[in-house]
Amino acid sequence: MWKNRNIWILMLGEGIAGLGMWVGIIGNLEFLQQHVPSDFMKSLILLSGLFVGVLFGPMAGKVIDKYSKKTVMIYAGILRALAVFFMFAAIQQQSIAWMIVYMLGIGVSAAFYFPALQSSLPLIAKDNELLALNGLHMNVGTIARIAGTAVGGMMLVSFSLFSVYMWTFVSYVLILGCTFLLRIDESKDTSNVKPFKKGGSFTEVWPIIRHTPAVLLGLVLMLVPIGFLGSFNLMVLKISELQHNVAIKGWLYTAEGVAFMCGAFMIKKISGKTNIGLSLLISAFGISLSHLSLFFADHPVPSIISFAIFGFAAGTFFPLMATLFQRQVPKEYHGRFFSFRNMMDRLLFQAVLVSTGFFLDTIGFHYMVLVFGSFSLLLTLLMSIHQIRRPTSFEQKKAVG
């Protein structure tokens, strides 16, 4: 795997882009804190990009399966870089409206880029390398997140918001250059693609999901980490306010990121020695407990421990889940399936984000984490009981389309 130039190019590009993206996210939060007092309104603004991504999801799935995945990533990368200019306009005019336009552009780009990327991974690596590659890809993203949030925080102290987003723009241009260097042989994939039926191709993923119990169970379990991730940034902001400590934001991001890498490293080492279904349920249980433990987030140490527990559990959960989907779903459906999953994630993120803003303005932080954590724990227990009564096979095999 380490001799594969595509992997080196992809990881380098993802590291650079992730760094710039998280610097931009820190900039987004700072801009919102300056101009939007209500947590609920912040959540509505943050979900604008997620919402438009859902609208473009079906189109993205069909395009990714029909055309070159590299070409799709290039066009999505161009749009992502151009979208930053709308944020420059927002800063110049102190306008929330321009920020929303910026987030819409990023949302459309993500709707095409990330499913295309997930569909490309099985084409640049051998089947037995997928778990290691997924773990590596997520660790690169995590390192970029840790570095990006740290750099973004330091830049906000010393530089203007315009400089923060200029860094983001440069990183997006660099990953676009890396994408041009990729060499992906898609002949083995596209030769098996069925002819597209006008207006109906996206729905072909439903039989795959319905007749592959492991995939269906995996999609249900995705609700657990999304419940935490959807409220992640708003929780970080609120914990910072509760503790009257600006620096805690960096500590929370760092603790979660380092623990995530440890989890991804551990699951790679024990892969093949443990039951994937059991591992996913244990990880989901850990995520649920971390959410509940945020009830004690008034103090620095408990809040950092909670985020570290989440990071470790998520670090084991996501590489396993990504590998499961890549292996169980036939390659010719990857574009449409990962677009569907992207749509599902975005819809759930929207629900969690709006609920988080609403709960923070009404019942407060402490009761909110109890509500979300209890729901995640109940869902995990129900899935565990289902697995005991009607065991689902998680053997690494391809589903029949």
Buried (B, 14 or more C-beta within 10 A) or exposed (E): BEEBEBBBBBBBBBBBBBBBBBBBBBBBBBBBEEBBEEBBBBBBBBBBBBBBBBBBBBBBBBBBBBBBBBBBBBBBBBBBBEBBBBBBBBBEEEBBEBBBBBBBBBBBBBBBBBBBBBBBBBBBBEEEBBBBBBBBBBBBBBBBBBBBBBBBBEBBEEEEBEEBBBBBBEBBBBBBEBBEBBEBEBEEBBEEBEEEEEEEBBEBBEEBBEEBBBBBBBBBBBBBBBBBBBBBBBBBBBBBBBBEEEEBBBBBBBBBBBBBBBBBBBBBEEBEEEEBBEBBBBBBBBBBBBBBBBBBBEEBEBBBBBBBBBBBBBBBBBBBBBBBBBBBBBBBBBBBBBBBBBBBBBBBBBBBBBBBBBBBEEEEBEEBBBBBBEBBBEBBBEBBEBBEEEEBEBEBEEBEB
